Amino acid sequence: MSQSKTSDIKPYWQNYIDGQWVDGGAGRLTVDNPATGEALAEQAMADRADVDRAVQAAKACHLSRELSDLRPVERGRMVQKMGHYLLEHQDEIANLLCLEAGKPLWEAHIEVAGAARYFEYYGNQAETVEGRSIPLGGRYLDFTVHEPYGVSGQIIPWNYPLEMTARSLSAGLATGNACVVKTPELDPLTNYYMAKAAEFAGMPQGAVNILCGYGHEAGDALTIHNDVNQVVFTGSVATGMAIAGNAAKHVVPCVLELGGKSAAIVYPDADLDNLEQSIRWGIYFNAGQVCSALSRLIVHESIRDEVVERAAAVAARLDVGPGMERDAFGDNMGAMVSAKQRDRAEAMCRQAEAEGARLATGGHALNRPGYFLQPTVFDGVTPDMTIAQDEVFGPVLSVLSFKDEAEAIAIANGTEYGLVGGVFTSDVERAMEAAQRLRAGQIFVNEWFAGGVETPFGGYGKSGYGREKGREALWNYVQTKNIAIARIAGTHPGRA
């Protein structure tokens, strides 16, 4: 893996609208390096007029049918080619992502590869979106077709700025939509490469538009625009509710992937060595800034002390520091994305202690430049505590205990969220029973983050609606049209 210095990064990054690199009407934003707290580069910021130009470019592309009229296999190959571009430029993209998002360099490489995988998968799926014939007797030929909505407005979160763009952009393009992507303000720079990938793949002008802007201005303008036909958002519950309200004014469908307070139930017969691996990846990957993070362990009381000891050991052995200095896969962790996010997580740790939780390890910011928080484990957490109910979005694990299965399920389902859940046990029947009773969109058994691009992902409750990933995601980007043809030769009522 190559190394990069901040001085290697170009000082100013533009938006991409209608095939052109352009400045923003809202001026410029300074993007920080989370590992140092210092300025990294400036990004053009879009205003409402910029958003309108991007939407109009996407609409013109859609109306031209230049993308949607392609044979699906041809469109799919273009989508796949975008992924090839990302892989060909993986080193430089990962370097930039590490610097702007604070991730260890090896984690940044994983994100670039993950982004490319979405383009590979949905490129392959493009020619599988098929309608069906419906038998209505001899007088009729009836069938369905799936058509793109038109303009897909996509608002991207900062925790995986490249991969989450790929997740929605690949599915949108594969189904023939033209897309307007609003990147996150905290780490927008790597999405420059999405526009370059679209150019490399030969995407029609206006099919891909990439712009950065504030949520209250550019994001709001995108979700209330009359010519946006579908909205995709990943982020907080509060923002998701506001976006859904905006879209509802124009009866525009949304895909909302919102927050989570995901829990794993650990039974006495669980393999605890295996559990340690899921703790490491489930809550400390990307410094815990993951919607589906393993933020709660609900452990049988007979093994709680051992699990807490093991979890604390996992946290304590993580080497925390600048991502560019951590280029090797292993037990290390980078910075949180901003001082605001780090300080919020640290404040929640202090509140947890005040409410009676016991700090097993961590809980404090590192005394060094940058936005670092110690990997943290809390014991003695009860379901009524704030730390058990609210999403921290940081490297903070809460351990709760249970006496019987009914109590475990009640605790796991006892939040307003329902994104993912987990079960750790050697008893298959027990695992299946728990999986059926857990109120969440995805259940992991004996491995947190099992699954992949092929498996549908989305929430129950305030974790949102609609599904990303898997074939299920494709149906968010198309609408079904029914065509009924009557055989008129001497059989239509009123005809001779």
C-alpha positions in Angstrom: 0.0 0.0 0.0 1.4 3.4 -0.9 1.8 6.3 1.5 0.7 9.8 0.9 1.3 13.2 2.5 -1.3 15.9 3.0 0.8 18.1 0.7 0.2 15.7 -2.1 -3.6 16.5 -2.0 -4.7 19.1 -4.5 -6.0 22.2 -2.5 -9.4 22.7 -4.2 -12.1 20.2 -5.5 -15.0 21.1 -7.7 -18.5 19.7 -8.2 -19.5 17.7 -11.3 -22.7 18.8 -13.0 -23.8 17.8 -16.5 -20.4 16.5 -17.5 -18.6 19.6 -16.3 -16.4 20.4 -13.3 -17.8 23.6 -11.8 -17.5 25.8 -8.7 -20.3 26.1 -6.2 -22.7 29.0 -5.6 -22.4 28.6 -1.9 -18.6 29.2 -1.9 -16.1 26.8 -0.4 -15.9 24.5 2.6 -12.7 23.5 4.4 -12.3 19.7 4.8 -10.2 18.6 7.8 -7.8 15.8 8.4 -9.4 14.0 11.4 -6.0 12.5 12.3 -4.5 16.0 13.0 -7.4 18.4 13.1 -5.7 20.5 10.4 -7.1 21.7 7.1 -6.7 19.2 4.3 -8.4 20.9 1.3 -11.3 23.0 0.1 -14.4 21.8 -1.5 -16.9 23.7 -3.7 -20.3 24.0 -2.1 -23.5 23.8 -4.1 -26.4 26.1 -3.6 -30.0 25.6 -4.6 -29.3 26.9 -8.1 -26.5 24.3 -8.5 -28.9 21.6 -7.4 -31.5 22.7 -9.9 -28.9 22.6 -12.7 -27.9 19.1 -11.7 -31.5 17.9 -11.5 -32.3 19.4 -14.9 -29.2 17.7 -16.4 -30.4 14.4 -15.0 -33.9 15.0 -16.2 -32.7 15.8 -19.7 -30.6 12.6 -19.7 -33.6 10.6 -18.6 -35.9 12.1 -21.2 -33.3 11.4 -24.0 -33.5 7.7 -23.0 -29.8 7.5 -23.9 -29.3 5.3 -20.8 -32.6 3.6 -20.3 -33.0 2.5 -23.9 -29.7 0.7 -23.9 -29.8 -3.1 -24.0 -29.5 -4.0 -20.2 -26.3 -6.0 -20.8 -24.7 -2.9 -22.4 -25.8 -0.7 -19.5 -24.6 -3.3 -17.1 -21.1 -3.4 -18.7 -20.9 0.4 -18.3 -21.8 0.1 -14.6 -19.2 -2.6 -14.2 -16.6 -0.5 -15.9 -17.0 2.2 -13.2 -16.0 -0.4 -10.6 -12.9 -1.3 -12.7 -11.9 2.3 -12.7 -12.0 2.4 -8.9 -9.9 -0.7 -8.6 -7.3 0.7 -11.1 -7.0 3.8 -8.9 -7.4 2.1 -5.6 -4.1 3.3 -4.0 -4.7 7.0 -4.7 -8.4 6.8 -3.7 -7.6 4.9 -0.5 -4.9 7.5 0.5 -7.3 10.3 0.0 -10.1 8.5 1.9 -7.7 7.8 4.8 -6.8 11.5 5.0 -10.3 12.9 4.8 -12.2 10.3 6.9 -9.6 9.3 9.5 -9.8 5.6 8.7 -6.7 3.3 8.9 -5.2 3.1 5.4 -6.0 -0.6 5.2 -9.7 0.1 6.1 -9.8 2.7 3.3 -8.5 0.0 0.9 -11.4 -2.2 2.0 -13.9 0.6 1.3 -12.6 1.2 -2.2 -12.8 -2.5 -3.0 -16.3 -2.6 -1.5 -17.4 0.3 -3.6 -16.1 -1.5 -6.7 -17.9 -4.6 -5.7 -21.3 -2.8 -5.8 -20.7 -1.8 -9.5 -19.7 -5.4 -10.3 -22.8 -6.8 -8.6 -25.4 -4.4 -9.9 -23.8 -4.3 -13.4 -24.4 -8.1 -13.4 -28.0 -7.6 -12.3 -28.9 -5.1 -14.9 -30.2 -7.7 -17.4 -32.1 -9.7 -14.8 -34.8 -7.1 -14.1 -37.6 -8.8 -16.0 -41.4 -8.5 -16.1 -43.9 -11.3 -16.2 -46.9 -12.3 -18.3 -50.3 -12.6 -16.7 -52.8 -15.1 -18.1 -56.2 -13.4 -18.7 -57.7 -15.9 -21.1 -57.6 -16.0 -24.9 -58.8 -12.5 -25.5 -55.9 -10.7 -23.9 -52.1 -10.6 -23.8 -51.1 -9.0 -20.5 -47.6 -8.4 -19.2 -45.6 -6.1 -16.9 -42.4 -4.1 -17.5 -40.2 -2.3 -15.0 -39.2 1.3 -15.8 -36.7 3.6 -14.1 -38.2 6.4 -12.0 -36.2 9.0 -13.8 -34.1 11.2 -11.6 -32.8 9.6 -8.4 -31.7 12.0 -5.7 -29.1 10.4 -3.4 -27.8 11.9 -0.1 -24.7 10.1 1.2 -23.5 9.7 4.8 -20.0 10.6 5.9 -19.1 7.2 7.6 -18.6 5.4 4.2 -18.6 8.3 1.7 -17.3 6.2 -1.2 -19.0 2.9 -0.6 -22.4 4.3 0.2 -22.3 6.4 -3.0 -21.5 3.2 -4.9 -24.3 1.3 -3.2 -27.1 3.6 -4.5 -25.4 4.9 -7.6 -24.7 1.5 -9.0 -28.3 0.2 -8.5 -29.7 3.5 -9.9 -27.7 3.4 -13.0 -28.1 -0.3 -13.6 -31.9 0.2 -13.8 -31.6 3.2 -16.1 -32.0 6.2 -13.7 -30.0 9.4 -14.0 -28.6 10.3 -10.6 -27.8 13.4 -8.5 -25.5 12.6 -5.6 -25.1 15.0 -2.7 -21.9 14.1 -0.9 -21.2 14.6 2.8 -19.7 17.8 4.0 -17.2 16.1 6.3 -15.4 13.9 3.7 -16.6 14.7 0.1 -13.4 14.6 -1.8 -13.2 10.9 -2.8 -16.4 11.2 -4.7 -14.4 13.1 -7.3 -13.4 9.6 -8.5 -17.1 8.6 -8.9 -17.4 11.3 -11.6 -14.1 10.2 -13.2 -15.4 6.6 -13.2 -18.6 7.6 -14.9 -16.6 9.4 -17.6 -14.3 6.4 -18.0 -17.3 4.1 -18.4 -18.9 6.3 -21.1 -21.9 7.2 -19.1 -24.2 9.7 -21.0 -23.8 13.3 -20.0 -26.1 14.1 -17.1 -26.4 10.5 -15.9 -24.1 11.1 -13.0 -23.9 14.4 -11.1 -21.8 14.8 -8.0 -22.1 17.8 -5.8 -21.4 18.8 -2.2 -23.5 21.2 -0.2 -25.0 21.7 3.2 -27.9 19.6 4.2 -30.2 22.5 5.0 -29.5 24.0 1.6 -28.4 21.6 -1.1 -29.9 18.5 0.6 -33.2 20.3 1.2 -33.3 21.6 -2.4 -32.8 18.1 -3.7 -35.5 16.5 -1.7 -38.2 19.1 -2.5 -37.4 19.4 -6.1 -40.3 18.9 -8.4 -38.3 16.9 -10.9 -36.7 14.5 -8.5 -38.6 11.2 -8.9 -37.0 9.1 -6.1 -34.9 9.8 -3.0 -32.3 7.7 -1.3 -30.9 8.7 2.1 -28.7 7.1 4.7 -28.2 9.0 8.0 -29.9 10.0 11.2 -33.5 9.4 12.1 -34.2 13.1 12.5 -32.9 14.0 9.0 -34.6 11.0 7.5 -37.9 12.1 8.9 -37.4 15.6 7.4 -36.5 14.1 4.0 -39.5 11.8 4.0 -41.7 14.8 4.8 -40.3 16.8 1.9 -40.6 13.9 -0.5 -44.2 13.2 0.6 -45.2 16.7 -0.6 -44.6 15.5 -4.1 -45.6 11.9 -3.5 -42.0 10.8 -4.2 -40.9 7.4 -2.9 -37.9 7.2 -0.5 -35.4 4.6 0.6 -34.3 5.5 4.1 -31.5 3.7 5.9 -31.4 5.3 9.3 -29.9 4.7 12.7 -29.5 1.6 14.8 -28.8 0.4 18.3 -28.1 -3.2 17.3 -27.8 -6.0 19.8 -26.3 -9.4 19.9 -27.7 -12.0 22.4 -24.9 -14.2 23.8 -26.0 -17.6 25.2 -24.0 -19.7 27.7 -23.1 -22.2 24.9 -21.6 -19.5 22.7 -18.0 -19.9 21.4 -16.4 -16.9 23.2 -13.2 -17.0 21.1 -15.4 -16.5 18.1 -17.4 -13.8 19.9 -14.2 -11.8 20.4 -13.7 -11.5 16.7 -17.2 -10.2 16.2 -16.6 -7.6 19.0 -13.5 -6.5 17.3 -15.1 -6.0 13.9 -18.6 -5.2 15.1 -18.0 -2.2 17.2 -14.4 -1.0 16.6 -14.2 -1.2 12.8 -14.3 2.4 11.4 -14.1 3.6 15.0 -17.7 2.4 15.6 -19.1 4.8 13.0 -21.3 2.2 11.5 -25.1 2.2 11.4 -25.2 -1.5 12.0 -22.5 -1.6 14.6 -22.6 -4.1 17.4 -23.3 -1.5 20.1 -25.0 -3.8 22.7 -24.1 -7.2 24.0 -26.9 -8.9 25.8 -25.1 -11.7 27.7 -26.4 -14.5 29.9 -25.7 -13.7 33.5 -23.7 -16.9 34.0 -21.0 -15.8 31.6 -21.3 -12.0 31.8 -18.1 -11.4 33.8 -16.0 -13.5 31.4 -17.5 -11.7 28.4 -16.8 -8.3 29.9 -13.2 -9.3 30.6 -12.8 -10.5 27.1 -14.4 -7.5 25.5 -12.2 -5.1 27.5 -9.2 -7.0 26.4 -10.2 -6.7 22.8 -10.6 -2.9 23.2 -7.4 -2.5 25.2 -5.2 -4.1 22.6 -6.3 -1.9 19.8 -3.6 0.6 18.7 -5.3 4.0 18.1 -3.7 6.7 16.0 -3.4 8.3 12.6 -4.7 6.1 9.8 -1.9 6.8 7.4 0.5 5.2 10.0 -1.7 2.1 10.1 -1.5 0.6 6.7 -1.5 -3.1 7.8 -4.6 -5.1 8.5 -4.7 -5.8 12.3 -5.6 -4.6 15.8 -5.7 -0.8 15.2 -8.2 2.0 14.9 -8.2 5.4 13.5 -9.8 8.8 14.3 -13.4 9.7 14.4 -14.5 11.9 11.6 -14.8 15.2 13.5 -14.3 16.9 16.8 -18.1 17.2 17.1 -18.7 13.5 16.7 -15.8 12.5 19.1 -17.0 15.0 21.7 -20.6 13.7 21.5 -19.5 10.1 22.0 -17.3 11.1 24.9 -20.1 13.0 26.5 -22.4 9.9 26.2 -19.7 8.0 28.0 -19.7 10.4 30.9 -23.5 10.3 31.0 -23.4 6.5 31.1 -21.1 6.6 34.2 -23.4 9.2 35.8 -26.4 6.9 35.3 -24.6 4.0 37.0 -22.8 2.1 34.2 -19.3 0.8 35.1 -16.5 1.7 32.7 -14.5 -1.4 32.0 -12.0 0.3 29.7 -11.6 3.5 27.6 -14.2 6.2 27.7 -12.0 9.2 27.0 -10.5 11.2 24.2 -6.8 10.7 23.5 -4.5 13.5 24.7 -3.1 14.2 21.2 -4.0 16.2 18.1 -6.9 14.7 16.1 -10.3 13.3 16.8 -9.5 10.1 18.7 -11.6 8.3 21.3 -10.4 5.3 23.3 -12.1 2.0 22.4 -14.7 1.7 25.2 -16.6 -1.0 27.1 -19.3 -0.4 29.7 -20.5 -3.1 32.1 -23.6 -3.0 34.3 -25.7 -1.3 31.7 -29.5 -1.5 32.1 -32.1 -1.1 29.4 -33.3 2.2 30.7 -29.9 4.0 30.5 -29.3 6.4 27.7 -26.3 4.5 26.5 -28.6 1.5 26.0 -31.2 3.4 24.0 -29.4 6.1 21.9 -27.0 5.5 19.1 -23.5 6.6 20.0 -22.0 6.1 16.6 -18.5 5.6 18.1 -16.3 2.8 19.5 -18.5 2.2 22.6 -19.8 -1.2 23.6 -22.5 -1.7 26.2 -22.9 -5.0 28.0 -26.2 -5.9 29.5 -27.2 -9.2 31.2 -30.3 -11.5 31.0 -31.7 -14.4 33.0 -33.9 -16.1 30.4 -34.6 -16.0 26.7 -37.8 -14.0 27.0 -35.8 -11.2 28.8 -33.1 -11.3 26.2 -35.5 -10.8 23.4 -37.3 -8.1 25.2 -34.1 -6.1 25.9 -32.9 -6.6 22.3 -36.3 -5.3 20.9 -36.6 -2.6 23.5 -35.4 0.4 21.4 -37.0 2.4 18.7 -34.5 1.0 16.2 -34.5 -2.3 14.3 -31.6 -2.4 11.8 -29.7 -5.6 12.6 -29.5 -8.1 15.4 -27.3 -11.0 16.3 -27.3 -14.4 18.1 -24.3 -16.3 19.4 -25.0 -19.9 20.3 -24.1 -23.5 19.3 -27.7 -24.5 19.3 -29.2 -24.1 15.8 -32.8 -24.3 17.0 -32.2 -21.7 19.6 -30.6 -19.4 17.0 -33.5 -19.8 14.6 -36.1 -19.1 17.4 -34.3 -15.9 18.4 -33.8 -14.8 14.8 -37.6 -15.1 14.2 -38.4 -13.1 17.3 -35.8 -10.3 16.9 -37.3 -7.2 15.4 -34.7 -6.2 12.9 -34.1 -6.3 9.1 -31.0 -8.5 9.2 -29.9 -11.1 11.7 -26.3 -12.4 12.1 -25.8 -15.8 13.7 -22.3 -16.4 15.2 -20.6 -13.7 13.0 -21.3 -10.0 13.1 -21.4 -8.6 9.5 -22.0 -11.9 7.9 -23.5 -11.6 4.4 -22.4 -9.2 1.7 -23.5 -7.1 -1.2 -25.8 -9.9 -2.3 -27.8 -9.8 1.0 -30.7 -7.3 1.5 -30.1 -4.7 4.2 -32.6 -2.3 5.8 -34.5 -1.6 9.0 -37.6 -2.0 11.0 -39.1 0.8 13.1 -37.1 4.1 13.1 -34.2 2.4 11.3 -36.0 3.2 8.1 -37.7 1.5 5.2 -36.8 0.1 1.8 -33.9 -2.2 1.2 -30.3 -1.6 0.0 -28.1 -4.4 -1.3 -29.2 -7.6 -2.8 -31.7 -8.0 -5.6 -34.3 -6.4 -3.3 -32.6 -3.0 -3.8 -33.4 -3.0 -7.5 -37.1 -2.7 -6.9 -36.5 0.6 -5.1 -35.3 2.1 -8.4 -38.0 0.9 -10.8 -41.8 1.2 -11.1 -44.0 -1.5 -12.6 -46.1 -0.8 -15.6 -48.9 -3.2 -16.7 -49.7 -3.5 -20.4 -52.9 -5.3 -21.4 -53.6 -6.0 -25.1 -57.0 -7.0 -26.3 -57.4 -9.3 -29.3 -59.9 -7.2 -31.4 -60.6 -9.4 -34.4 -64.3 -10.0 -34.1 -64.2 -10.5 -30.3 -64.3 -7.0 -28.9 -67.8 -6.1 -27.4 -69.7 -4.0 -29.9 -67.5 -5.1 -32.9 -68.8 -7.2 -35.8 
